[in-house]
Amino acid sequence: MKKVLALLVVMCIMITSFSLVSYADDGIKIKINGYNHEYDVMPVIINSRTMVPMRGIFESLGADISWDGD
């Protein structure tokens, strides 16, 4: 009886750990005004903070971005 119970517990632990791994690979999605956006530079999480490419965000909102090298 103890072997059956131990086997059942091990199987339950294995089944739940596999399902958690499959949900973890979704990645970060950026949604602005209900639309998904994809950018050249992907967002990353550093110290529990999500870092997103601001140029792409502002261009999606309609801002004009330019660079003056001088």
N, C-alpha and C positions, 0 to 999 in steps of 0.2 A: 504494500500500500504506500509506503514511504517513497519507493522508487517511482511509482506512477505519479505521485504528487510532485516530486522533485522534477520529473520530466515535464509535467504540465507547466510548472512555474518557469522552467528554462525556455520552453517553447513560447510562452506568452511574452517573455522578455525579448526574445529574438524577433518575434513578429512585430512588436511595437517599435523596436529600434530600426527595423528596415523601413517602416512607413515614415518615420521621422526624417530619415536621410532623403527619401524621395521628395519631400516637401521643401527641403532646404535649398534646392538648386534653382529657384525661380529668378534670382537676380534682382536688381533694383530697376523699377520702372518709373519713368517721369510722366506725369499726367498733368496737362495744363488745360483748363477750361473743358475738361471732359475728354480730351484727345491725348492718346499716347504719343510721346516724342522719343526719337532715337537720335543720338549725337555721336560725333567722332570719338569723343573722350567719354568713357563710361563713368558713372558715379561710383564712388568707393565709400566705405565706412571706415573712419579712423576715430578711435577713442569714443565709440558710440555716437558719432556724429556723421551724417551723410554729407559728403562733399560732392557737389554737382557742378558741371561746367556752366558758369554764369553767362558766358557769351551766348550759348545756345538758348538759355532760358530767356534772356532779354530779347534776342531776335525773335523768339516765338511769341513774345508779348508785343512785338511791333517796334522795338527800339532800333535806331540806327547806330551801329558800332563802327568806329574807325580808329586807326592807329597813326599817330604822328611820331615818327622815330627821332625827331630832333628835340 
